[in-house]
Amino acid sequence: MTTEALTLDRLRGDVARILEQDAAMIGDDDNLMDLGLDSMRTMTLVLEWEEAGVPIGFPDLAETTTLAGLWAIVSERQG
């Protein structure tokens, strides 16, 4: 399996895809829960990002509801 490093743009694109929105309309500080990111969609993203090699879990996404916050976690753990 080929893994692709996560970037802020990929995070935004993945979230936009799962929310069926235009990625350009999702700002770094937008509350993703307010945009419709529910627990089922969050788990889908967690699984995708774990497959990409980033140890991120549901609690991380539940506590960090913005792309900027997620990127801070991902960039730290991605090493």
Backbone atoms as SQL, in Angstrom:
CREATE TABLE atoms (id INTEGER PRIMARY KEY, chain TEXT, resi INTEGER, resn TEXT, atom TEXT, x REAL, y REAL, z REAL);
INSERT INTO atoms VALUES
  (1, 'A', 1, 'MET', 'N', 0.856, -1.180, 0.000),
  (2, 'A', 1, 'MET', 'CA', 0.000, 0.000, 0.000),
  (3, 'A', 1, 'MET', 'C', 0.896, 1.235, 0.000),
  (4, 'A', 2, 'THR', 'N', 0.607, 2.176, -0.890),
  (5, 'A', 2, 'THR', 'CA', 1.339, 3.426, -0.963),
  (6, 'A', 2, 'THR', 'C', 0.671, 4.445, -0.055),
  (7, 'A', 3, 'THR', 'N', 1.488, 5.085, 0.762),
  (8, 'A', 3, 'THR', 'CA', 0.933, 6.119, 1.623),
  (9, 'A', 3, 'THR', 'C', 1.406, 7.478, 1.131),
  (10, 'A', 4, 'GLU', 'N', 0.535, 8.420, 1.218),
  (11, 'A', 4, 'GLU', 'CA', 0.811, 9.786, 0.791),
  (12, 'A', 4, 'GLU', 'C', 0.816, 10.668, 2.033),
  (13, 'A', 5, 'ALA', 'N', 1.846, 11.495, 2.145),
  (14, 'A', 5, 'ALA', 'CA', 1.924, 12.384, 3.302),
  (15, 'A', 5, 'ALA', 'C', 0.693, 13.286, 3.343),
  (16, 'A', 6, 'LEU', 'N', 0.231, 13.523, 4.553),
  (17, 'A', 6, 'LEU', 'CA', -0.898, 14.432, 4.708),
  (18, 'A', 6, 'LEU', 'C', -0.390, 15.869, 4.683),
  (19, 'A', 7, 'THR', 'N', -1.069, 16.697, 3.946),
  (20, 'A', 7, 'THR', 'CA', -0.791, 18.125, 3.892),
  (21, 'A', 7, 'THR', 'C', -2.056, 18.848, 4.328),
  (22, 'A', 8, 'LEU', 'N', -1.926, 20.115, 4.604),
  (23, 'A', 8, 'LEU', 'CA', -3.117, 20.895, 4.950),
  (24, 'A', 8, 'LEU', 'C', -4.114, 20.861, 3.797),
  (25, 'A', 9, 'ASP', 'N', -3.616, 20.934, 2.573),
  (26, 'A', 9, 'ASP', 'CA', -4.519, 20.878, 1.416),
  (27, 'A', 9, 'ASP', 'C', -5.224, 19.532, 1.313),
  (28, 'A', 10, 'ARG', 'N', -4.507, 18.448, 1.617),
  (29, 'A', 10, 'ARG', 'CA', -5.157, 17.135, 1.573),
  (30, 'A', 10, 'ARG', 'C', -6.202, 17.024, 2.677),
  (31, 'A', 11, 'LEU', 'N', -5.869, 17.513, 3.886),
  (32, 'A', 11, 'LEU', 'CA', -6.862, 17.488, 4.959),
  (33, 'A', 11, 'LEU', 'C', -8.122, 18.222, 4.528),
  (34, 'A', 12, 'ARG', 'N', -7.930, 19.417, 3.969),
  (35, 'A', 12, 'ARG', 'CA', -9.066, 20.224, 3.522),
  (36, 'A', 12, 'ARG', 'C', -9.857, 19.482, 2.440),
  (37, 'A', 13, 'GLY', 'N', -9.149, 18.891, 1.502),
  (38, 'A', 13, 'GLY', 'CA', -9.803, 18.154, 0.425),
  (39, 'A', 13, 'GLY', 'C', -10.571, 16.942, 0.922),
  (40, 'A', 14, 'ASP', 'N', -9.978, 16.212, 1.865),
  (41, 'A', 14, 'ASP', 'CA', -10.653, 15.039, 2.427),
  (42, 'A', 14, 'ASP', 'C', -11.917, 15.441, 3.177),
  (43, 'A', 15, 'VAL', 'N', -11.808, 16.498, 3.972),
  (44, 'A', 15, 'VAL', 'CA', -12.981, 16.980, 4.712),
  (45, 'A', 15, 'VAL', 'C', -14.041, 17.469, 3.730),
  (46, 'A', 16, 'ALA', 'N', -13.633, 18.221, 2.724),
  (47, 'A', 16, 'ALA', 'CA', -14.587, 18.743, 1.737),
  (48, 'A', 16, 'ALA', 'C', -15.296, 17.599, 1.008),
  (49, 'A', 17, 'ARG', 'N', -14.532, 16.580, 0.639),
  (50, 'A', 17, 'ARG', 'CA', -15.118, 15.437, -0.067),
  (51, 'A', 17, 'ARG', 'C', -16.174, 14.755, 0.788),
  (52, 'A', 18, 'ILE', 'N', -15.838, 14.524, 2.049),
  (53, 'A', 18, 'ILE', 'CA', -16.776, 13.801, 2.915),
  (54, 'A', 18, 'ILE', 'C', -17.997, 14.648, 3.254),
  (55, 'A', 19, 'LEU', 'N', -17.826, 15.984, 3.236),
  (56, 'A', 19, 'LEU', 'CA', -18.961, 16.884, 3.497),
  (57, 'A', 19, 'LEU', 'C', -19.682, 17.287, 2.222),
  (58, 'A', 20, 'GLU', 'N', -19.148, 16.835, 1.083),
  (59, 'A', 20, 'GLU', 'CA', -19.705, 17.172, -0.226),
  (60, 'A', 20, 'GLU', 'C', -19.778, 18.691, -0.415),
  (61, 'A', 21, 'GLN', 'N', -18.636, 19.329, -0.123),
  (62, 'A', 21, 'GLN', 'CA', -18.521, 20.778, -0.265),
  (63, 'A', 21, 'GLN', 'C', -17.289, 21.114, -1.091),
  (64, 'A', 22, 'ASP', 'N', -17.229, 22.349, -1.552),
  (65, 'A', 22, 'ASP', 'CA', -16.066, 22.847, -2.264),
  (66, 'A', 22, 'ASP', 'C', -14.974, 23.127, -1.231),
  (67, 'A', 23, 'ALA', 'N', -13.787, 22.579, -1.460),
  (68, 'A', 23, 'ALA', 'CA', -12.684, 22.749, -0.510),
  (69, 'A', 23, 'ALA', 'C', -12.353, 24.220, -0.284),
  (70, 'A', 24, 'ALA', 'N', -12.504, 25.036, -1.303),
  (71, 'A', 24, 'ALA', 'CA', -12.192, 26.463, -1.179),
  (72, 'A', 24, 'ALA', 'C', -13.126, 27.177, -0.205),
  (73, 'A', 25, 'MET', 'N', -14.252, 26.572, 0.089),
  (74, 'A', 25, 'MET', 'CA', -15.224, 27.193, 0.989),
  (75, 'A', 25, 'MET', 'C', -14.986, 26.830, 2.457),
  (76, 'A', 26, 'ILE', 'N', -13.996, 25.980, 2.732),
  (77, 'A', 26, 'ILE', 'CA', -13.706, 25.562, 4.099),
  (78, 'A', 26, 'ILE', 'C', -12.454, 26.287, 4.574),
  (79, 'A', 27, 'GLY', 'N', -12.630, 27.187, 5.518),
  (80, 'A', 27, 'GLY', 'CA', -11.519, 27.962, 6.051),
  (81, 'A', 27, 'GLY', 'C', -10.773, 27.213, 7.145),
  (82, 'A', 28, 'ASP', 'N', -9.551, 27.629, 7.388),
  (83, 'A', 28, 'ASP', 'CA', -8.717, 26.973, 8.393),
  (84, 'A', 28, 'ASP', 'C', -9.344, 27.003, 9.786),
  (85, 'A', 29, 'ASP', 'N', -10.093, 28.050, 10.087),
  (86, 'A', 29, 'ASP', 'CA', -10.652, 28.206, 11.430),
  (87, 'A', 29, 'ASP', 'C', -12.155, 27.955, 11.497),
  (88, 'A', 30, 'ASP', 'N', -12.740, 27.426, 10.414),
  (89, 'A', 30, 'ASP', 'CA', -14.160, 27.079, 10.443),
  (90, 'A', 30, 'ASP', 'C', -14.376, 25.882, 11.361),
  (91, 'A', 31, 'ASN', 'N', -15.463, 25.894, 12.106),
  (92, 'A', 31, 'ASN', 'CA', -15.813, 24.765, 12.953),
  (93, 'A', 31, 'ASN', 'C', -16.381, 23.667, 12.052),
  (94, 'A', 32, 'LEU', 'N', -15.654, 22.569, 11.948),
  (95, 'A', 32, 'LEU', 'CA', -16.052, 21.495, 11.038),
  (96, 'A', 32, 'LEU', 'C', -17.349, 20.823, 11.467),
  (97, 'A', 33, 'MET', 'N', -17.628, 20.818, 12.744),
  (98, 'A', 33, 'MET', 'CA', -18.889, 20.252, 13.228),
  (99, 'A', 33, 'MET', 'C', -20.061, 21.110, 12.744),
  (100, 'A', 34, 'ASP', 'N', -19.873, 22.410, 12.746),
  (101, 'A', 34, 'ASP', 'CA', -20.918, 23.304, 12.244),
  (102, 'A', 34, 'ASP', 'C', -21.155, 23.104, 10.751),
  (103, 'A', 35, 'LEU', 'N', -20.136, 22.638, 10.048),
  (104, 'A', 35, 'LEU', 'CA', -20.259, 22.398, 8.608),
  (105, 'A', 35, 'LEU', 'C', -20.873, 21.037, 8.294),
  (106, 'A', 36, 'GLY', 'N', -21.068, 20.216, 9.336),
  (107, 'A', 36, 'GLY', 'CA', -21.720, 18.923, 9.128),
  (108, 'A', 36, 'GLY', 'C', -20.860, 17.708, 9.386),
  (109, 'A', 37, 'LEU', 'N', -19.669, 17.898, 9.937),
  (110, 'A', 37, 'LEU', 'CA', -18.815, 16.752, 10.230),
  (111, 'A', 37, 'LEU', 'C', -19.326, 16.055, 11.496),
  (112, 'A', 38, 'ASP', 'N', -20.030, 14.953, 11.286),
  (113, 'A', 38, 'ASP', 'CA', -20.598, 14.202, 12.403),
  (114, 'A', 38, 'ASP', 'C', -19.673, 13.040, 12.778),
  (115, 'A', 39, 'SER', 'N', -20.072, 12.261, 13.753),
  (116, 'A', 39, 'SER', 'CA', -19.197, 11.200, 14.265),
  (117, 'A', 39, 'SER', 'C', -18.904, 10.115, 13.225),
  (118, 'A', 40, 'MET', 'N', -19.858, 9.766, 12.398),
  (119, 'A', 40, 'MET', 'CA', -19.626, 8.733, 11.382),
  (120, 'A', 40, 'MET', 'C', -18.623, 9.217, 10.338),
  (121, 'A', 41, 'ARG', 'N', -18.778, 10.437, 9.896),
  (122, 'A', 41, 'ARG', 'CA', -17.839, 10.999, 8.919),
  (123, 'A', 41, 'ARG', 'C', -16.455, 11.168, 9.533),
  (124, 'A', 42, 'THR', 'N', -16.421, 11.543, 10.806),
  (125, 'A', 42, 'THR', 'CA', -15.151, 11.694, 11.504),
  (126, 'A', 42, 'THR', 'C', -14.413, 10.362, 11.549),
  (127, 'A', 43, 'MET', 'N', -15.112, 9.288, 11.851),
  (128, 'A', 43, 'MET', 'CA', -14.479, 7.968, 11.899),
  (129, 'A', 43, 'MET', 'C', -13.936, 7.560, 10.535),
  (130, 'A', 44, 'THR', 'N', -14.649, 7.894, 9.480),
  (131, 'A', 44, 'THR', 'CA', -14.165, 7.604, 8.127),
  (132, 'A', 44, 'THR', 'C', -12.843, 8.314, 7.883),
  (133, 'A', 45, 'LEU', 'N', -12.772, 9.594, 8.253),
  (134, 'A', 45, 'LEU', 'CA', -11.538, 10.355, 8.077),
  (135, 'A', 45, 'LEU', 'C', -10.403, 9.788, 8.930),
  (136, 'A', 46, 'VAL', 'N', -10.709, 9.437, 10.175),
  (137, 'A', 46, 'VAL', 'CA', -9.697, 8.856, 11.056),
  (138, 'A', 46, 'VAL', 'C', -9.094, 7.615, 10.414),
  (139, 'A', 47, 'LEU', 'N', -9.932, 6.742, 9.882),
  (140, 'A', 47, 'LEU', 'CA', -9.441, 5.514, 9.249),
  (141, 'A', 47, 'LEU', 'C', -8.578, 5.826, 8.033),
  (142, 'A', 48, 'GLU', 'N', -9.002, 6.772, 7.201),
  (143, 'A', 48, 'GLU', 'CA', -8.225, 7.149, 6.021),
  (144, 'A', 48, 'GLU', 'C', -6.860, 7.702, 6.418),
  (145, 'A', 49, 'TRP', 'N', -6.851, 8.574, 7.408),
  (146, 'A', 49, 'TRP', 'CA', -5.601, 9.213, 7.807),
  (147, 'A', 49, 'TRP', 'C', -4.685, 8.241, 8.537),
  (148, 'A', 50, 'GLU', 'N', -5.252, 7.302, 9.285),
  (149, 'A', 50, 'GLU', 'CA', -4.422, 6.271, 9.911),
  (150, 'A', 50, 'GLU', 'C', -3.778, 5.391, 8.843),
  (151, 'A', 51, 'GLU', 'N', -4.516, 5.096, 7.771),
  (152, 'A', 51, 'GLU', 'CA', -3.956, 4.318, 6.672),
  (153, 'A', 51, 'GLU', 'C', -2.823, 5.073, 5.985),
  (154, 'A', 52, 'ALA', 'N', -2.865, 6.401, 6.039),
  (155, 'A', 52, 'ALA', 'CA', -1.806, 7.230, 5.464),
  (156, 'A', 52, 'ALA', 'C', -0.606, 7.320, 6.406),
  (157, 'A', 53, 'GLY', 'N', -0.699, 6.658, 7.572),
  (158, 'A', 53, 'GLY', 'CA', 0.430, 6.593, 8.468),
  (159, 'A', 53, 'GLY', 'C', 0.454, 7.620, 9.576),
  (160, 'A', 54, 'VAL', 'N', -0.652, 8.330, 9.784),
  (161, 'A', 54, 'VAL', 'CA', -0.700, 9.339, 10.844),
  (162, 'A', 54, 'VAL', 'C', -1.512, 8.789, 12.010),
  (163, 'A', 55, 'PRO', 'N', -0.883, 8.636, 13.171),
  (164, 'A', 55, 'PRO', 'CA', -1.614, 8.129, 14.334),
  (165, 'A', 55, 'PRO', 'C', -2.530, 9.218, 14.902),
  (166, 'A', 56, 'ILE', 'N', -3.729, 9.219, 14.418),
  (167, 'A', 56, 'ILE', 'CA', -4.726, 10.196, 14.862),
  (168, 'A', 56, 'ILE', 'C', -5.974, 9.414, 15.232),
  (169, 'A', 57, 'GLY', 'N', -6.658, 9.848, 16.249),
  (170, 'A', 57, 'GLY', 'CA', -7.828, 9.120, 16.700),
  (171, 'A', 57, 'GLY', 'C', -9.062, 9.989, 16.769),
  (172, 'A', 58, 'PHE', 'N', -10.173, 9.343, 16.997),
  (173, 'A', 58, 'PHE', 'CA', -11.445, 10.052, 17.102),
  (174, 'A', 58, 'PHE', 'C', -11.406, 11.161, 18.148),
  (175, 'A', 59, 'PRO', 'N', -10.817, 10.917, 19.333),
  (176, 'A', 59, 'PRO', 'CA', -10.786, 11.996, 20.342),
  (177, 'A', 59, 'PRO', 'C', -10.055, 13.246, 19.844),
  (178, 'A', 60, 'ASP', 'N', -9.020, 13.051, 19.026),
  (179, 'A', 60, 'ASP', 'CA', -8.300, 14.202, 18.473),
  (180, 'A', 60, 'ASP', 'C', -9.232, 15.078, 17.641),
  (181, 'A', 61, 'LEU', 'N', -10.043, 14.443, 16.812),
  (182, 'A', 61, 'LEU', 'CA', -10.948, 15.194, 15.963),
  (183, 'A', 61, 'LEU', 'C', -12.128, 15.748, 16.739),
  (184, 'A', 62, 'ALA', 'N', -12.528, 15.056, 17.782),
  (185, 'A', 62, 'ALA', 'CA', -13.644, 15.544, 18.593),
  (186, 'A', 62, 'ALA', 'C', -13.240, 16.791, 19.384),
  (187, 'A', 63, 'GLU', 'N', -11.978, 16.840, 19.803),
  (188, 'A', 63, 'GLU', 'CA', -11.501, 17.972, 20.597),
  (189, 'A', 63, 'GLU', 'C', -10.996, 19.124, 19.742),
  (190, 'A', 64, 'THR', 'N', -10.613, 18.840, 18.521),
  (191, 'A', 64, 'THR', 'CA', -10.047, 19.842, 17.624),
  (192, 'A', 64, 'THR', 'C', -10.963, 19.959, 16.426),
  (193, 'A', 65, 'THR', 'N', -11.754, 20.998, 16.389),
  (194, 'A', 65, 'THR', 'CA', -12.824, 21.067, 15.390),
  (195, 'A', 65, 'THR', 'C', -12.523, 21.995, 14.214),
  (196, 'A', 66, 'THR', 'N', -11.243, 22.359, 14.037),
  (197, 'A', 66, 'THR', 'CA', -10.880, 23.205, 12.899),
  (198, 'A', 66, 'THR', 'C', -9.759, 22.545, 12.112),
  (199, 'A', 67, 'LEU', 'N', -9.612, 22.930, 10.849),
  (200, 'A', 67, 'LEU', 'CA', -8.498, 22.422, 10.049),
  (201, 'A', 67, 'LEU', 'C', -7.167, 22.854, 10.630),
  (202, 'A', 68, 'ALA', 'N', -7.090, 24.090, 11.107),
  (203, 'A', 68, 'ALA', 'CA', -5.840, 24.580, 11.690),
  (204, 'A', 68, 'ALA', 'C', -5.435, 23.721, 12.885),
  (205, 'A', 69, 'GLY', 'N', -6.395, 23.378, 13.726),
  (206, 'A', 69, 'GLY', 'CA', -6.117, 22.528, 14.874),
  (207, 'A', 69, 'GLY', 'C', -5.712, 21.123, 14.471),
  (208, 'A', 70, 'LEU', 'N', -6.407, 20.573, 13.490),
  (209, 'A', 70, 'LEU', 'CA', -6.063, 19.242, 12.999),
  (210, 'A', 70, 'LEU', 'C', -4.677, 19.236, 12.385),
  (211, 'A', 71, 'TRP', 'N', -4.368, 20.270, 11.617),
  (212, 'A', 71, 'TRP', 'CA', -3.064, 20.346, 10.966),
  (213, 'A', 71, 'TRP', 'C', -1.942, 20.404, 12.013),
  (214, 'A', 72, 'ALA', 'N', -2.176, 21.097, 13.110),
  (215, 'A', 72, 'ALA', 'CA', -1.175, 21.161, 14.171),
  (216, 'A', 72, 'ALA', 'C', -0.891, 19.757, 14.715),
  (217, 'A', 73, 'ILE', 'N', -1.933, 18.974, 14.920),
  (218, 'A', 73, 'ILE', 'CA', -1.766, 17.605, 15.419),
  (219, 'A', 73, 'ILE', 'C', -1.070, 16.738, 14.375),
  (220, 'A', 74, 'VAL', 'N', -1.563, 16.791, 13.144),
  (221, 'A', 74, 'VAL', 'CA', -1.020, 15.941, 12.075),
  (222, 'A', 74, 'VAL', 'C', 0.444, 16.267, 11.812),
  (223, 'A', 75, 'SER', 'N', 0.770, 17.537, 11.703),
  (224, 'A', 75, 'SER', 'CA', 2.154, 17.901, 11.383),
  (225, 'A', 75, 'SER', 'C', 3.107, 17.479, 12.493),
  (226, 'A', 76, 'GLU', 'N', 2.646, 17.510, 13.739),
  (227, 'A', 76, 'GLU', 'CA', 3.477, 17.069, 14.866),
  (228, 'A', 76, 'GLU', 'C', 3.690, 15.560, 14.827),
  (229, 'A', 77, 'ARG', 'N', 2.648, 14.818, 14.540),
  (230, 'A', 77, 'ARG', 'CA', 2.731, 13.350, 14.588),
  (231, 'A', 77, 'ARG', 'C', 3.301, 12.733, 13.327),
  (232, 'A', 78, 'GLN', 'N', 3.226, 13.460, 12.246),
  (233, 'A', 78, 'GLN', 'CA', 3.693, 12.917, 10.973),
  (234, 'A', 78, 'GLN', 'C', 5.214, 12.829, 10.958),
  (235, 'A', 79, 'GLY', 'N', 5.859, 13.678, 11.726),
  (236, 'A', 79, 'GLY', 'CA', 7.307, 13.641, 11.850),
  (237, 'A', 79, 'GLY', 'C', 7.975, 13.887, 10.555);
